[in-house]
Amino acid sequence: MTQSPEPRLLPWPGPEGKPCYLITDNDGGPVSRLADTTESTQLGMGLELLAHARCLLPDAPHGELRYLAERLAECLADVLRVAESRGRRLEAFDSAS
């Protein structure tokens, strides 16, 4: 009996902000590739925003700090979702080995 694949947590939320999963035997399928590209984009945007925050923080007015904090929180949520997804895939890979 073959083991069914572990569902992949996708890097975007589903309806109502709930987690969205992909169940497939094909890691190179179109949705998997889109998820890989999205993860890479999210991580890159997080790096850029962090660099911007480090430059802005010392002299930023309160209004800009609030906006920056909101964007940083969004990026952190994205990065945590990516980390959770990749961690699950690593666990599935390790258990299959």
GIFENKA-V115516 format. One record per backbone hydrogen bond with DSSP energy under -0.5 kcal/mol. CO is the residue of the C=O (numbers start at 1). NH is the residue of the N-H. E is the energy in kcal/mol with one decimal. If there is no record, write none. Layout:
co->(CO:CO)
nh->(NH:NH)
e->(E:E)
This chain:
co->(7:8:8:14:15:18:20:22:22:25:26:29:30:31:32:33:34:35:36:37:38:39:40:41:42:43:44:45:46:47:48:49:50:51:52:53:56:56:57:61:62:63:64:65:66:67:68:69:70:71:72:73:74:75:76:77:78:79:80:81:82:83:84:85:86:87:88:89:90:91:92:93)
nh->(9:10:22:17:18:14:10:8:24:27:29:33:34:35:36:37:38:39:40:41:42:43:44:45:46:47:48:49:50:51:52:53:54:55:56:57:59:60:60:65:66:67:68:69:70:71:72:73:74:75:76:77:78:79:80:81:82:83:84:85:86:87:88:89:90:91:92:93:94:95:96:97)
e->(-0.5:-0.6:-2.1:-1.6:-1.6:-4.4:-3.3:-3.1:-0.6:-0.8:-1.4:-2.6:-2.2:-2.5:-2.5:-2.5:-2.6:-2.8:-2.2:-2.3:-2.9:-2.6:-2.2:-2.7:-2.1:-2.1:-2.2:-2.6:-2.4:-2.2:-2.2:-2.8:-2.3:-1.4:-2.4:-2.8:-1.1:-0.7:-0.7:-1.9:-2.2:-1.8:-2.6:-2.8:-2.3:-2.2:-2.8:-2.2:-1.9:-2.5:-2.6:-2.1:-2.0:-2.8:-2.6:-1.9:-2.3:-2.7:-2.4:-2.4:-2.8:-2.5:-2.3:-2.0:-2.2:-2.4:-2.4:-2.2:-2.9:-2.3:-1.4:-1.2)
